[in-house]
Amino acid sequence: MSRHRIVRGMDYNDEYDGYDDVYGHSVDDDCVSPTDQQWLYDRARGQQSMSAFIKKNKNIEEEAEDDDEDDDDEAYQKARRDSENFQMPELDDIAQAKLSSCVDEVRSVVGDAVSERRIVETSMRFDYDIQKILDDILNEETNKKEKEKRPQKLKLNATTPATKSSTTPKPTPTKITLSAVKDARRGFDIASPKAPSSPNVSGRNTPVEGGDEAGRGSTTIFKVSKDQAQRNAQQLYEQERATQKSHIHMIVIGHVDAGKSTLMGHLLYDTGNVSQRVMHKHEQESKKLGKQSFMYAWVLDETGEERARGITMDVGQSRIETKTKIVTLLDAPGHKDFIPNMISGATQADVALLVVDATRGEFESGFELGGQTREHAILVRSLGVNQLGVVINKLDTVGWSKERFQEIVHKLKSFLKQAGFKESDVSFTPCSGLTGENLTKAAQEPALKAWYEGPNLLEVIEHFKVPERAIDRPLRMSVSDIYKGTGSGFCISGRIETGALCVNDKVLVGASREQAQVKSLSMDELTQTSVFAGDQVSVTLAGIDVNNITVGCIICDPQMPIPVTTRFQCRIIVFNVKVPITMGYPVLLHHQSLIEPAVVCKLTASIHKSTGEVVKKKPRCLGQNSCALVEVETSRPICIERYSDFKELGRIMLRVAGVTIAAGMVTKIR
Ligand SMILES: Nc1nc2c(ncn2[C@@H]2O[C@H](COP(=O)(O)OP(=O)(O)OP(=O)(O)O)[C@@H](O)[C@H]2O)c(=O)[nH]1
């Protein structure tokens, strides 16, 4: 009896409507089928693979673009640093050039502690005289008086005051050195956060009329403790974690029924992470329901509905310890209805295990006939996962056939290369999650032992490299869950993408820019005093209404806030579109755990996949397998980063009617 009776009972013609022309076509040994050409990147046709696309985008900032875009970029730089939707004044070309070089020069001295608006205003006021501008900015008292006297010449969006500084010693501009300025900045009397007039006033759940009134454009730099402001996160990390094992998050992906939960459940049991008593209970209970073959899957499929329906619906989480690592396992749902959950899980992952069912006909339906093997692999790669362990599972059903193993490896190798995985970062392991063959011990089954001498699954996991963590960057944490804690305040959970977070730290929450205080931190239910980039954590927050925080929002450093915007430019690769993308195309934007309705509001240019050169400015539409610069607009403000600034927060995915139509990287924030 199939575990997925209900799913299998579905009308797949309806279910996979829309996938026909993208997913489910074979990559043959030597050639790609004609329909695959629509979305796979065929080098033979002079087009670039996704790997090249992704590689290319790593240097996106350095790419030359057309003149219009250069102008836009100036605007972007300002908007990004100001962390608000600050509108640049309209100036003629010469004034614009003067202003730009002035802002850059001032910025190189004062760093990010001074708002963009402040620099622009001061630059214009002092007719681009650098010395006067620096003098003014670094002398708060003078600046304050000047500001009071002078009428507002620029039409600005936000109503909040610009950054204040009061106690900065007035340095002689000619003597300013970077270190001196840094010291001076530390002495700024940073304005305290303005208390919201009502808890809901600027909440993400309560969009406020007039956009910029919503507090997202605030230029206030919040006051934080000296300890928080001067913390050396890298040093703290080394002190606290030097003796601990490194930690990685591994997502387990693959087509529905490939055996992911069984494999992980068995692995957890074999590594001693599930007691015999619990396993016995699962065995007895699953037997009663005539579903004994799911007993290992039940370790991770914990909800009644998942067990009754026989499918994983949300990402199950558990952890194992290897000799050198702590590995958090994220068991993703395979069915296409739950891809949003799978995406949310994949955003937390460092590495992935792709499970395929070796059973004849089953591998083919997962890989070639509209299955999720392809989509999952492409999604995790687009989300930045570059190490992949492929598990050729259920090999017991084909008598441990070497030929079947090789056939599958061959087909997958070719596809994964085109999806952007480096050959050296991909491994293939024959296993049976049900029998436990080759999971934690070398192959025992004679038919497998006869031809396989490679690593078992645990060794594969052990050999994953730990990605570098951006610990010394400003704090960014994406919220994937919100729940009521045991004490006062409430809890959020999610991944620290960059930086560090300590108990008592002040943080800014999402697009509302409201401030909250960290009351407690925990990781795997253990209390912590500090957590770091790469950690999956629970945080108890105080000082903010629970209604003002939503899944998908970003928690950030009050002194280096994340940009908030409703419009950004991104470079996308189009996978599958029934109707070509035109201006006004409605999509669901996936960014970390955020799912937000959005519109493709501008088709800036079609670009060449290999060279990144503009092929056509302002194309009228984008078809399958095209690469383009587009602008996306959301109805509500969201927190987002440029890929070149924070690659962790600069990736997006566009989906329409349950189908992933494009993946991309944010290149500019408006
Ligand atoms: N013969 C055999 N059957 C297996 C193996 N692994 C899993 N199965 C069976 O395959 C079915 C599906 O297994 P699951 O572990 O639930 O599959 P899954 O990939 O987690 O399913 P979703 O998460 O819902 O996509 C169950 O009936 C399992 O007993 C295996 O190695 N060999």
The ligand as an SDF file (V2000), in Angstrom:
LIG
                    3D

 32 34  0  0  0  0  0  0  0  0999 V2000
   11.6300   -0.7410   -0.7070 N   0  0  0  0  0  0  0  0  0  0  0  0
   11.9090    0.4060   -0.1240 C   0  0  0  0  0  0  0  0  0  0  0  0
   10.9090    1.2150    0.2440 N   0  0  0  0  0  0  0  0  0  0  0  0
   11.2070    2.3870    0.8230 C   0  0  0  0  0  0  0  0  0  0  0  0
   12.5490    2.7760    1.0670 C   0  0  0  0  0  0  0  0  0  0  0  0
   12.5310    3.9830    1.6490 N   0  0  0  0  0  0  0  0  0  0  0  0
   11.2330    4.3300    1.7800 C   0  0  0  0  0  0  0  0  0  0  0  0
   10.4360    3.3870    1.2840 N   0  0  0  0  0  0  0  0  0  0  0  0
    8.9740    3.4270    1.2400 C   0  0  0  0  0  0  0  0  0  0  0  0
    8.5690    4.4990    0.4040 O   0  0  0  0  0  0  0  0  0  0  0  0
    7.3800    5.0850    0.9130 C   0  0  0  0  0  0  0  0  0  0  0  0
    7.5780    6.5740    1.0700 C   0  0  0  0  0  0  0  0  0  0  0  0
    8.5860    6.8130    2.0210 O   0  0  0  0  0  0  0  0  0  0  0  0
    8.7500    8.2180    2.7230 P   0  0  0  0  0  0  0  0  0  0  0  0
    9.9660    8.1300    3.5530 O   0  0  0  0  0  0  0  0  0  0  0  0
    7.5190    8.6360    3.3900 O   0  0  0  0  0  0  0  0  0  0  0  0
    8.9690    9.1630    1.4620 O   0  0  0  0  0  0  0  0  0  0  0  0
    9.1910   10.7310    1.4490 P   0  0  0  0  0  0  0  0  0  0  0  0
   10.1040   11.0240    0.3360 O   0  0  0  0  0  0  0  0  0  0  0  0
    9.6010   11.2130    2.7830 O   0  0  0  0  0  0  0  0  0  0  0  0
    7.7450   11.2930    1.1430 O   0  0  0  0  0  0  0  0  0  0  0  0
    7.2930   12.8490    1.1550 P   0  0  0  0  0  0  0  0  0  0  0  0
    8.0700   13.5070    2.2260 O   0  0  0  0  0  0  0  0  0  0  0  0
    5.8680   12.8750    1.4120 O   0  0  0  0  0  0  0  0  0  0  0  0
    7.6540   13.3720   -0.1660 O   0  0  0  0  0  0  0  0  0  0  0  0
    7.0930    4.3620    2.2240 C   0  0  0  0  0  0  0  0  0  0  0  0
    6.1490    3.3570    1.9600 O   0  0  0  0  0  0  0  0  0  0  0  0
    8.4030    3.7480    2.5960 C   0  0  0  0  0  0  0  0  0  0  0  0
    8.3030    2.5960    3.3600 O   0  0  0  0  0  0  0  0  0  0  0  0
   13.5870    1.8650    0.6560 C   0  0  0  0  0  0  0  0  0  0  0  0
   14.7840    2.1290    0.8240 O   0  0  0  0  0  0  0  0  0  0  0  0
   13.2030    0.7260    0.0720 N   0  0  0  0  0  0  0  0  0  0  0  0
  1  2  1  0
  2  3  2  0
  2 32  1  0
  3  4  1  0
  4  5  2  0
  4  8  1  0
  5  6  1  0
  5 30  1  0
  6  7  2  0
  7  8  1  0
  8  9  1  0
  9 10  1  0
  9 28  1  0
 10 11  1  0
 11 12  1  0
 11 26  1  0
 12 13  1  0
 13 14  1  0
 14 15  2  0
 14 16  1  0
 14 17  1  0
 17 18  1  0
 18 19  2  0
 18 20  1  0
 18 21  1  0
 21 22  1  0
 22 23  2  0
 22 24  1  0
 22 25  1  0
 26 27  1  0
 26 28  1  0
 28 29  1  0
 30 31  2  0
 30 32  1  0
M  END
$$$$
